[in-house]
Amino acid sequence: MTENTQPPTHGSDSAPADLPTQYTPADVEERLYERWVERGYFEADAGSAKEPYAIVIPPPNVYGNLHLGHALEHTLIDGLTRRKRMQGYETLWQPGMDHAGIATQNAVERQLAKEGKSRHDLGREAFVARVWRWKAESGGQIAGQMRRLGDGVAWSRDRFTMDEGLSRAVQTIFKRLYEEGLIYRAERIINWCPRCLTAISDIEVEYQEDDGELVSLRYGEGEDSVVVATTRAETMLGDTAVAVHPDDPRYTHLVGRQIALPLTDRTIPVVADPHVDPEFGTGAVKVTPAHDPNDFEIGRRHGLPQLTIMDENAVITAHGPFQGLDRLEARSAVVAALRAEGRVVAETRPYRHSVGHCSRCGTTIEPRLSMQWWVKVAPLAKAAGDAVRDGRVTIHPKEMSSRYFEWVDNMHDWCISRQLWWGHRIPVWYGPDGETVCVGPDEQPPAGEGWHQETDVLDTWFSSALWPFSTLGWPEQTESLAKFYPNTVMVTGYDILFFWVARMMMFGLYAMEGEPPFRTIALHGMVRDQYGKKMSRSFGNVVDPLEWMDAYGADAVRFTLARGANPGVDIPIGEDWVQASRNFANKIWNATRFALLNGATVRGPLPGPEEMSATDRWVLSRLNSVISETDTYYDDYQFAKVSDALFHFAWDEVFDWYVELSKSVFAGSAAGGRSAEVTRRVLGEVLDVTLRLLHPVMPFVTEELWTTLTGGESLVVADWPRDSGFRDAAAEEEIAAVRQLVTEVRRFRADQGLQPGQRVPATLDLAGTSLGAHEEAIRSLLRLQPAGEGFSATATLPVAGATVALDLSGAIDFEAERKRLQKDLAAAEKELAQTSGKLGNESFLAKAPDHVVEKIRTRRAAAEEDISRIRTQLARLP
């Protein structure tokens, strides 16, 4: 009834002893992973005639360790590639690592500092050699952690952004862009880290709310004075103008005039610029072109001087009493001096505001005018936007497209130079007479006295932007490039949509003549803690996924992450959810072990529908529906819906109902007959297919069970299930009635305080229903024994068109039960009165925090529910 094009080579003749009584992930995971790698299952053949399916790994930093964000992303990518491999595609999941310029250099510099040395003590060449040695000895730990998670990557193709081949790609595209005028050198404002002593990219700036000071200062005298406000008072030493809005009548008389700049012997002009918001503050702003990006643009429009007042260490260089002070020391000193002159109009302290910090070392970022290398992004960004607009590339979820366009349509030129030693050194040489020569990978650099290479290296994102094609051998036209470019899909977090995805789009379209680097961009959210809070070391809520894998197994971690992965939405995760996923793995294990104990088989064709019971037809009908649902959700990157559909089908329908219903077949009078034989074959089929469907997200437990159940080679190379189209609505309706009856009677038993295994006499009136064939199973599931002599019904339940009459006289002390329920009812009524009283008190509602009020509302709702339930139980007592 399901279509599998590659059935196992033989049915299971395994004894149940092949499976231990309990699932222990540590006994299985490493052994299975090494077998998969040794057999080459994850490798990709560029010469294959199969349709390609390619994904590159977002390259983790060489210095890094696996965190929950990696675990999420890798789980999703591995799920996609495992399914496509089973569907017959030639799959490539391209692994590799990023050299992570600043972070890696910092790691090695910290190591040197412990030895009492700096990189300058070693010199550039020796320092870079030291970093390579560190990489060989300590870097790349994440590769071993990826194996723990079960990543099915093509390890033979492992790449590093500073490999010889990738370095050749970097040099090639740099020269092409340079010769076309798309790379240039200019003095602009950049993000500068005074600790790392380099420019850093926007993504390497982390903004946080800091306590600072907002100071309002008066420039000029009398009617010619202007009040401006600043949180960086020290920068006033570099002011070269005050700007106001052209239409602000308060300052019309001042525009074009000079006013005195306090603490200096300079005067500065008042200029009119539309950038100024007349509604904000006083409507006048100080302009420091060399130390603020907005001021820099105002300065360019008005031809203002650009005065640099700090060195690379953020120490004041401006001549005067503040020279030599650190910027923070200078800030206090400048305010004190202005206060002494009566120039401070107002001070707000503490003043909470957003401040940029270096993500690598935590130092406050300093906007700084600096000579740097830039990419002219306008034509590249337009191409990246057009590729999405014309449908060559699809963003999923589509709601994220607007954020993508907002970025590429307003992108500023990209600063690509970094003042580091570790990285791709910019391939430009300067001559003794001012010559500039860009050197390609097959060219010799100019020689002779006075020639020297640019000391800066390229931003790490520059080489990462080439990742989808440089890893395939570009600029050479390799077989792999022809086969696997463009990639099928890019799976990554929405947080780097701008910084990495957009740059891959720009460079891919440029280098590959209009062919985008991937057809689909599938964006996922960020992993957060169980309360929805961002994970941060400062919050103390960071989780090491390896610890959870040690405790619960890789499958449990993977399934938990996948089950929370709705497209583009953040994912809260807590340890109890991982425990629940571990319980699910155990449930799969126990159900398969039961099947083996009872002779379930995958050998031979399925019996025809006419030979099957309604229970068998129901489960196969549902199985085909779930295959179809799973395919639909996977194709739409709805990982949470895939996982949820499979969880509920496997646990709620297969394990809780089909397995339980089959027990009466195996244990009853027909245990040795054809009906039991049919059920054994159907049970084998259902587990075979269910394990295949679960394999992409839970690869280890499913592999161990499937190979034992079927005798097949490996799920990694087994066929993906296909929906045969078989449906049986009548059987589904019939089993729904069985489930309804059993569920309602179980609830009644629990309400009456009966133990789950306690047997009670009962009669079943199933006349006029389709339940007659299931009486034996119903009695078994409900622990109902036949009514004997002296039977007297104390409770009658009409359910699903049938009537169940039970004699509880020998099972329950009705008077004691009535007293217990009345006591519980009194407690619930008291709780309802107390909570209702508080919620009816307007004074309490006005003063109490929202979370306290909500908690009391929840208590009142629970009390109302308890009262209703207890009164129903009392009414049912004889």
PyMOL commands that set and color helices and strands:
alter all, ss='L'
color gray80, all
select helices_A, chain A and resi 16-18+25-27+29-38+68-86+101-114+119-122+124-137+141-149+155-157+164-179+202-204+222-224+233-238+249-251+293-302+327-340+378-389+398-408+460-464+467-470+479-484+494-511+545-552+554-563+575-597+609-611+614-635+639-667+674-694+699-710+715-717+729-751+772-782+814-839+842-847+850-876
alter helices_A, ss='H'
color red, helices_A
select strands_A, chain A and resi 2-3+52-56+90-94+96-97+159-160+183-193+198-200+205-219+226-230+241-244+258-260+267-272+284-287+344-358+366-375+394-396+414-415+417-418+428-430+436-438+452-453+457-458+487-493+518-524+527-529+571-573+722-723+760-765+784-786+795-799+802-806
alter strands_A, ss='S'
color yellow, strands_A
deselect
rebuild
show_as cartoon
